[in-house]
């Protein structure tokens, strides 16, 4: 079968098309004929060998931790009813950029009949994260919410979930193309955080009061600037470090400003709730409350281009490989 391997640590060019034996399902495992492979910014950092949250993979390795397709075979001890079902499958830390992937049966998530596989992948990964962040921040109707990286996979869903909760949203992103998308998703105001004085425009949008909730998916230097326009009694929720370093707020400064900081460590507890949150997101998508933004797709052999699009900040919404 065809796979994409990272042959060394480095830029997107280290991803190369190769051939590998088909995986064989062992006890408690299945194989999946991959139709969609998801990816995340964290996985681009893993490819570079710079991700601080995961051990370095052993080279060469096949990137991709989440796929969707039909179950091709089941191993010993697995209910044969899984055979042929449309599923999302977690592959661990790697193995997804391939025509066929191996997954443990407990990592399977049945895809509802009315939902396409690309949309299901976006809602399972980014959607469950967005749902968890919204629940953790406790958004109330009428509050102002600032979403950083609002045109990204998680950010675009946060904009929609905040609006559905009755909040008013300021979407922050970089460039006209992304701001147009954020506006189309229902944001009440948009700001370009690549421009000087962007925090002043956040204050203008909120009548000088600042925002009640910040979803910080960028990290430094954008996150600390966003903290400065967080209203007293607000919540500052950290979930990403696309800028290179996660935002760290001095606890004494947070107390002085009366802001509750929900640090990036919140993500460590998300796994236990991922299935419930994914189910809720897919139900909301079927009801028309939210829609995943799939901004660009690539064939397997262009996996390097897909990683480059994520890293150079040109991607809108979710980036997927379609096989």
N, C-alpha and C positions, 0 to 999 in steps of 0.2 A: 504494500500500500504506500501511497505518498504521504509524507510528513514534512513539516518544516522544523528544522533544528537550529538552535543557537550553537554555533560551533566554537565560539569563544565569547567572552564578555566584551561588550562595546555597543556601538550604535546599531541602528536598524539593519545595516548591511551585514551583520553577523548572522542573520536569519537566512538559511539556505534550504532549498528544496532537496529532499532526499527520499530514498526508499527504505522501508523497514518491514519486518515480518508482521503479519496481522496478529493482534493480541488474542490470547486465548483466555476465556473466562474460567477462573478458578472457583473454589468454594465461596459462596456468598457474593459472587461477582457477575456482571453482565458485560457484554460488548455492545456498543452503540454505533450504528452507521451515522456518522456525523454529517448533518446538513448545515448547522450553524455553529461557529465557534466564537465565543465572546472573548473580550480582552479588557484590561483596565490599565490605568496609568501606573499602578503599582507593579504590574507585570513588565512594563517598560523599564522600570528601575531594577527589577530582578535581572533583566537581560543585560543591563549595564553593570551588574554586580554591586550596585550602590544602595539597594533597598535595605533599610535598617531593621525591618520587621520580620524578615524571613531569612533562614540560612541560605547561603549560596547553593544553587543547584550544581550537581556534578555534570561536567561537560562531557560530550554534547548532550543537550536535553531538548525536549519538545515542549515549547511553551503552551499555555492555555489551560485554565483550571475549570472552565465551564463550557459545556457543549449542549446541543440539542439535536435530536434525531429519533430514529426508531431503534428499539432494542433488537439487535441482530442475533444474539445468542445468550443463553443463561447458563451459569455454572451450577455445580452440585449444590443442592440445598436451597436453590432459588425457585420461587413459585413460577412455573412455566407460563402463567397468565401474563407475565411481563413481556413475553415474546411478541414482537411486532408493535408494541405500544409506543406512542409518541411521548418522549420524556425530555426533561432537562436533567443533565447528569453532572455532578461534581467529580472531577478527575483527580482531586488532590491538588498539589501545587503545579503539576505539569501534565502534558500528554494530550492536550486538546487540539493542537494544530495538526490534525491527522484525519485521514479518511475514516478510520475506525478507532474508537477510544474504549478504554477499560474503566469501569466504575464499580464501586461497591453498591450493593442493592440499596443500602440505607441512604445513599447519596442520590437516589432517583426521585424526581418530582414529576408526576403526570401532568401533561399539558392539556388544559381544557380544550374541548373540540372546537370552540368558536374562536380560538386564538392562534395566530400564526406563530411559527417557531421563532423567527427573529424577534417579534414583539415579546414573546414569552421570556426569552433570554434577557432582554433589557429589563423587564419587570421583575424577574427573579433576582437579579444581582443588584443593579442600581435601585430598582424599585423597593426591594426589601430594606436596603440601607436608608433610602429616603423616608420610608414609613417609620423606621426605628428612630431616626433623627427627629421627626415631627412629634412622635409620641414623647420622646425624651425632653423636648423643649416645651411641651405643653402650650401650644399656640392657642390664644383666645381670640374670639371674634373682635374685629376692630383694631387689633394690634398692627403695628408696622413691623414687617419682616424684611431683613436684608439677606438676599441670597447671593453669595459670591459664586463665580464660575457658573452663572445661571443658564448658560447655553449648553452645559455639559450633560452627561448622562444622568448623574444624580441631581445636579442643579436644576435641570429642566423639569424634573419631577417634583422637586421641592417647591418650585414656583407654583405648580398646579395644586399640590397638596395644601400649601398655605392659603391659596385663594379659596379652595374648597372648605377650609376651616373658618372662612370669614375674615381672614386677615387682608391687609393692604400690603402689597409687595413692591420692594425696590429690587430690581434685578441688576446685578453688576457683572459685566463681562468686558471683553476686549474687541473693539472693532464694530463697524456698522452692521455687518452681516449677522453677527451674533446678537447684537442689540435688537435688530429687527425680529429675530426669532423669539427673544425673551418677551418683547412687546406683544407678539402674536399669541403667546402662551397665557397672556392675561395680566402681566405685571402692570402695576399702576404707574410706575416710573422706572426708567432705566438710566444707568450711569456707566461710563467707560472708565474703568479703573487704571487704564494706561495713561490717562490724561491727568496733569497736575490739578490739584484742587477738587478731586472727585468726591472727597468726603463732604466738602461744602455743598455739593449738589444733593447729597443724601439728606443733609440737614434742611436744605431748601424744600425738598420733596415732603418732608415730615413737619413742615412748619416750624422748624428749629428745635423740635422736641427730641430728635434722634429716633433710633429704631428700638423696638422692644425685644426683638430676637435677631441674632446674627447667625447664619449658617456659614461657617468659615471652612471652605474646601480648598483654599489656596495656600494658606500659611503665610510666612513672612515674604515680603513686607506688607502685603495687603491686609492680612489678619489684624496685626496691631493697629493699623490705621482704622479699620472697621470698629475695633474695640472703643476707640475714642469717640465714636458717634453712637454708642450704645446707651440708651436711656437708663437712668437710675431705676433699679428694680427689674432690669432686663435680664435676658439670658444670652450668653455667648457660647455657641456650640461649635466645637472643632471636630472636623471629620476628615481633613485631607491636608496634604502638603505639596500640592502641585508646584508651588514656588520653590521647593527645595527643603524647607524646614517647617515643621508644624509650629503654629503659634503657641507660645507659652506666655501666659499672663501672670504677673506677680500677684500672689494671693492678697497681699496687703493692699495693692492698688485696686484689685477687684472689690475688696471690702469697702475701701474708701469711696468707690464710685457706686456701691450698692448693686453690683452686677454678679449674677451667678455664672460661673464658668463651668461648662460641661466639657471636659478635656477629651482629647483624642482617644484616651484609654477606654472611653465608652464603647468603642468598636469591639473591644475584646469580648464583651458580653452579648454581642449581636447574634452570634451563631446559634444560640439556643432558641432564638425567636424567629430565625430566618424563614422557616416554612410558613408559620402563621402570617408573617408580614407579606411574604410573596403571594400567598393565597388571597390576602386582603387586596393587594395591589392589582392582581389579575381580575378580581371581582369588580374593582372600581374601574378598571379599563373596559371590561365588558359592559358596565353601566354607563360609560361615556364620561366619567368624572375626570379621568386622566388619560393621556395617550403618551406612549413612549416615543421619543424622538430618535429615529435611526437616521443619522445624518449622512453616513457613507458606509458602503459595503465594498469588500474586496474578495477576489478569489483566493484560494489557498496559496497559489504561487506568488501572490503579491502581499504576503504577510508583512514583509519589510516596509512596504508603503503604508500599510495600516498602522504599524507602530510609529512610523514617522509622522503621520497625520495627528496622532494623539500627542506626540512629544512637541511638535512645532506649533501647537495651539490652533491649528486650522480646522480641527474636527468640530462638527456640531453634534450634540447629543451622543448617542451610542455609536461606536464603531464595531463592525462585525465582519467576520469572514463567512462567506457563503460557499459551500462546497457542492 
